[in-house]
């Protein structure tokens, strides 16, 4: 199906990054990259899949896959045994390397100051580097409210371009309610913890973490009966009538499950007691928002979960409670029990079932390789971006991915099209740009099996 790209000057919706550079920005159309109306639901892709209900991996195979990511590939980690790693890896070196790397980039502050040495000196003091103790047993806790995870202990942002507020270079990730953490260091002002999670490390405000005994935290995290969130966001309430709102959790997050009633489930959530320590409280969620246990790993379920995220807003490093390209995939696969790492470069390493491309690989070679890959469990990876392969239609491979936009030539000038959401497209996006199309940039297919 054909459609026409109509360049529309954005007046109300804009990207601060574009305005900062005085570039014209265009709004991308609803149907992007040769997609068409019927592609917008899971049913279209389920109907084209040769075996949508075949189990791709059993629960036992998934457990082995996840164990391999931790022990063999070291792309994720078990925070409850992390003390062994802390004895061999220098936390101080990691913190100093992060600080040096950020300092060298020449970022702008929110005030528009570049290379603000006073800002960096203040942050360095607060990192409390002289207080780092290598090999000490970590403290353990649970996240009690949605929390940003930062590269440095500050809520102030740093930006590649002046006023580029949607792309804070200090934003690493975000942690949902119930995320277990290992606390390995504290800032000088006591307001920040440096925490390790299964998939990411960084600074989190201490007010968002309740500390408890390792056994208490581990029991919460590893409870056999749990509810896994299957909606983009699921509300948590503290009373049975579900009016006392607490917070929300995102797709793929697990909470201990205590009972299932008509239209409602009872779960456990962590809260901070009056003395600041960890307590566990019963809470309530809509039954339709969760699954009791993981969904079976089938193409049908992956399609349903991925397409449920269609048009969800983009969030760099989980900013604004949203998700970026790699978090999107991590959330989808978490619903079937697969623990993908947080970043796209690591997700591209999760399987040995890969096809690699180099500069000499032409488009036809890539398209043929993608077409031979199983849809719904193959990732399409390139530098700085990753997508989920949905299937091939009329000889074109299509993917679902979370993206900020693309560039295209208009009137002999390269202009930016803002997307900032989860979309379905073929791999032609950006084909007229200097960077090239998604297909041209593709470096690897990764099949999870």
PEFEN-V898005 format. One record per residue. N is the residue number from 1. RES is the residue in one letter. OMEGA is omega in degrees with one decimal (NA if undefined). NEAR is the number of other ideal C-beta (glycine too) atoms within 12 Angstrom. Layout:
n=(N:N)
res=(RES:RES)
omega=(OMEGA:OMEGA)
near=(NEAR:NEAR)
This chain:
n=(1:2:3:4:5:6:7:8:9:10:11:12:13:14:15:16:17:18:19:20:21:22:23:24:25:26:27:28:29:30:31:32:33:34:35:36:37:38:39:40:41:42:43:44:45:46:47:48:49:50:51:52:53:54:55:56:57:58:59:60:61:62:63:64:65:66:67:68:69:70:71:72:73:74:75:76:77:78:79:80:81:82:83:84:85:86:87:88:89:90:91:92:93:94:95:96:97:98:99:100:101:102:103:104:105:106:107:108:109:110:111:112:113:114:115:116:117:118:119:120:121:122:123:124:125:126:127:128:129:130:131:132:133:134:135:136:137:138:139:140:141:142:143:144:145:146:147:148:149:150:151:152:153:154:155:156:157:158:159:160:161:162:163:164:165:166:167:168:169:170:171:172:173:174:175:176:177:178:179:180:181:182:183:184:185:186:187:188:189:190:191:192:193:194:195:196:197:198:199:200:201:202:203:204:205:206:207:208:209:210:211:212:213:214:215:216:217:218:219:220:221:222:223:224:225:226:227:228:229:230:231:232:233:234:235:236:237:238:239:240:241:242:243:244:245:246:247:248:249:250:251:252:253:254:255:256:257:258:259:260:261:262:263:264:265:266:267:268:269:270:271:272:273:274:275:276:277:278:279:280:281:282:283:284:285:286:287:288:289:290:291:292:293:294:295:296:297:298:299:300:301:302:303:304:305:306:307:308:309:310:311:312:313:314:315:316:317:318:319:320:321:322:323:324:325:326:327:328:329:330:331:332:333:334:335:336:337:338:339:340:341:342:343:344:345:346:347:348:349:350:351:352:353:354:355:356:357:358:359:360:361:362:363:364:365:366:367:368:369:370:371:372:373:374:375:376:377:378:379:380:381:382:383:384:385:386:387:388:389:390:391:392:393:394:395:396:397:398:399:400:401:402:403:404:405:406:407:408:409:410:411:412:413:414:415:416:417:418:419:420:421:422:423:424:425:426:427:428:429:430:431:432:433:434:435:436:437:438:439:440:441:442:443:444:445:446:447:448:449)
res=(X:X:X:X:X:X:X:X:X:X:X:X:X:X:X:X:X:X:X:X:X:X:X:X:X:X:X:X:X:X:X:X:X:X:X:X:X:X:X:X:X:X:X:X:X:X:X:X:X:X:X:X:X:X:X:X:X:X:X:X:X:X:X:X:X:X:X:X:X:X:X:X:X:X:X:X:X:X:X:X:X:X:X:X:X:X:X:X:X:X:X:X:X:X:X:X:X:X:X:X:X:X:X:X:X:X:X:X:X:X:X:X:X:X:X:X:X:X:X:X:X:X:X:X:X:X:X:X:X:X:X:X:X:X:X:X:X:X:X:X:X:X:X:X:X:X:X:X:X:X:X:X:X:X:X:X:X:X:X:X:X:X:X:X:X:X:X:X:X:X:X:X:X:X:X:X:X:X:X:X:X:X:X:X:X:X:X:X:X:X:X:X:X:X:X:X:X:X:X:X:X:X:X:X:X:X:X:X:X:X:X:X:X:X:X:X:X:X:X:X:X:X:X:X:X:X:X:X:X:X:X:X:X:X:X:X:X:X:X:X:X:X:X:X:X:X:X:X:X:X:X:X:X:X:X:X:X:X:X:X:X:X:X:X:X:X:X:X:X:X:X:X:X:X:X:X:X:X:X:X:X:X:X:X:X:X:X:X:X:X:X:X:X:X:X:X:X:X:X:X:X:X:X:X:X:X:X:X:X:X:X:X:X:X:X:X:X:X:X:X:X:X:X:X:X:X:X:X:X:X:X:X:X:X:X:X:X:X:X:X:X:X:X:X:X:X:X:X:X:X:X:X:X:X:X:X:X:X:X:X:X:X:X:X:X:X:X:X:X:X:X:X:X:X:X:X:X:X:X:X:X:X:X:X:X:X:X:X:X:X:X:X:X:X:X:X:X:X:X:X:X:X:X:X:X:X:X:X:X:X:X:X:X:X:X:X:X:X:X:X:X:X:X:X:X:X:X:X:X:X:X:X:X:X:X:X:X:X:X:X:X:X:X:X:X:X:X:X:X)
omega=(-178.5:171.2:-174.4:171.9:178.7:-179.7:-179.2:179.1:-178.8:179.3:-176.5:177.6:-175.8:173.5:-179.9:179.6:-178.8:-178.6:-177.9:-178.1:178.5:176.8:175.0:179.0:-179.4:177.2:178.9:177.9:-179.9:176.1:-169.9:171.5:176.1:172.4:176.6:-167.2:-171.9:178.6:-170.8:177.2:-178.8:-175.9:179.7:-176.3:176.2:-178.8:-179.2:-176.6:-177.0:-178.1:-172.8:-176.9:174.5:179.3:-177.8:175.6:175.8:175.8:179.6:178.3:177.7:177.6:179.0:177.8:-179.6:178.4:178.2:177.3:-179.7:-168.9:-176.3:-176.9:179.0:177.7:172.4:-178.0:173.4:-174.9:-177.8:174.1:-171.6:-178.1:177.1:178.8:-178.8:178.3:-176.6:-179.8:-175.5:176.2:179.9:178.5:179.4:-178.8:179.8:179.1:178.3:179.9:-179.0:-179.5:-179.5:179.8:-175.5:-171.9:179.8:-178.9:174.6:170.9:178.6:177.4:177.8:-179.8:178.8:-179.7:-177.9:-175.4:178.1:178.0:-177.8:177.6:178.5:179.6:-179.7:177.9:-177.3:177.4:174.7:-175.8:179.4:-179.1:-179.5:177.1:-177.1:174.8:179.5:178.0:-179.1:167.7:-177.1:-179.7:177.3:177.9:-177.0:173.6:178.5:-171.2:172.7:174.9:-167.9:174.8:177.0:-175.3:177.7:173.5:175.6:-176.4:170.0:-169.0:178.1:179.1:-176.9:177.9:-179.0:-164.9:-179.0:-177.3:180.0:-176.2:175.4:179.7:-178.9:-176.4:172.7:-175.0:179.8:174.0:177.9:178.9:176.0:-179.0:169.2:-179.0:-174.5:179.9:-180.0:179.6:-178.2:-179.7:177.5:-175.2:-176.6:170.3:168.7:-171.2:173.0:170.9:179.8:-171.5:-179.0:178.5:176.4:-176.9:178.8:179.2:-175.7:-178.6:-178.7:-177.8:174.2:-177.6:178.9:177.4:-178.4:-179.2:177.5:-179.5:-177.9:177.6:177.7:-173.6:-171.5:179.2:-177.0:178.0:-177.8:173.1:176.6:-177.1:-178.5:174.0:178.7:176.3:-179.2:-177.9:175.1:178.2:-177.0:176.2:-174.1:178.7:176.0:174.0:-179.9:-173.0:-179.9:-178.9:170.9:174.4:-174.2:-178.9:177.1:-179.8:-179.6:174.6:178.6:-176.4:179.8:178.0:177.3:176.9:179.1:176.0:-175.5:172.9:176.2:-178.5:171.8:174.6:176.4:174.0:177.4:179.9:-177.6:-180.0:176.3:-179.1:-175.2:170.5:179.7:-174.3:174.9:178.1:-170.8:-179.3:174.4:-177.0:-178.0:-178.2:-173.3:171.6:173.6:-174.2:-177.5:168.8:173.1:-179.9:176.8:176.4:179.3:-177.2:177.6:177.0:-177.6:-178.4:-178.9:-178.0:173.8:179.6:-178.4:179.3:172.5:-174.8:175.9:174.6:179.6:-180.0:-178.9:177.8:176.9:179.5:-178.3:-174.3:175.2:-171.5:-176.6:176.5:176.5:179.8:179.0:179.8:-178.0:-175.8:176.7:-179.2:177.0:174.1:179.9:-174.9:177.6:172.9:-171.2:-169.5:-176.2:-178.6:176.7:177.3:178.4:-177.8:-168.7:-175.2:173.0:177.4:-174.0:168.3:-177.8:177.6:176.4:-176.8:-177.4:-178.3:-179.8:-175.2:-178.2:178.0:-179.7:-179.0:179.1:179.9:178.6:-178.3:178.0:-177.5:179.2:178.3:177.5:174.8:174.5:176.8:176.9:-169.9:173.9:-179.6:174.5:-178.8:178.5:-172.2:174.8:179.9:-178.3:-177.0:-179.1:-179.9:-179.6:177.4:-179.6:173.5:179.6:-179.6:169.5:-175.7:179.0:-171.5:178.6:-179.2:-179.7:178.8:-178.4:179.9:176.9:-179.9:177.0:176.8:179.0:-179.2:-178.5:172.4:-179.6:175.7:175.1:177.0:175.0:-177.0:167.3:178.4:165.6:-173.7:-179.9:-178.0:178.4:-173.8:178.6:-175.8:177.5:-179.2:179.5:-177.8:174.2:178.9:179.8:-177.4:-175.7:-179.2:-174.5:163.2:-176.7:-179.4:179.7:-178.5:NA)
near=(15:9:16:10:25:15:21:21:19:24:11:9:22:24:31:27:27:29:22:21:17:11:24:25:34:31:27:36:24:22:24:38:39:30:34:23:12:19:35:27:20:31:16:26:36:27:19:23:28:14:16:28:19:20:24:33:30:18:20:13:20:29:18:19:34:33:20:22:32:25:17:16:22:17:31:33:33:25:35:28:20:32:24:17:25:29:17:12:21:18:33:24:16:25:34:19:17:29:29:18:19:33:26:13:20:20:31:29:29:23:16:19:19:20:18:24:14:14:26:29:14:19:35:25:20:30:36:28:29:14:21:23:19:22:18:19:19:35:31:37:42:45:42:39:30:31:38:38:39:40:36:40:37:33:24:28:34:37:31:24:26:24:25:28:28:32:30:37:31:37:36:34:41:39:43:43:42:48:44:45:48:39:38:38:36:29:30:21:19:16:21:33:37:43:44:38:42:32:42:37:37:37:42:45:29:29:20:35:41:39:32:30:19:27:14:27:35:23:23:39:34:19:23:14:21:32:40:39:40:37:28:34:30:39:29:40:26:23:16:17:11:23:11:16:16:28:31:28:40:43:37:43:41:40:44:37:31:23:20:22:17:9:16:27:37:30:42:33:40:43:30:25:16:8:10:17:22:35:23:29:29:26:38:35:47:26:24:18:32:38:32:26:22:32:34:26:35:28:38:29:36:46:39:32:42:47:33:32:40:32:23:34:28:34:34:35:32:37:31:21:25:34:38:38:46:40:45:45:49:45:45:49:44:40:42:42:33:42:36:42:36:39:30:34:22:27:40:35:28:41:32:17:22:23:29:21:27:12:11:9:22:15:25:14:20:33:32:19:28:39:24:18:33:32:39:42:42:42:50:42:39:34:19:21:36:43:43:50:47:45:36:26:28:17:16:30:39:44:47:47:47:40:40:34:36:37:30:34:19:21:11:8:16:22:30:33:38:36:36:37:31:38:43:43:44:37:39:28:40:34:25:22:23:15:22:24:28:42:36:26:30:42:30:35:39:39:29:40:26)
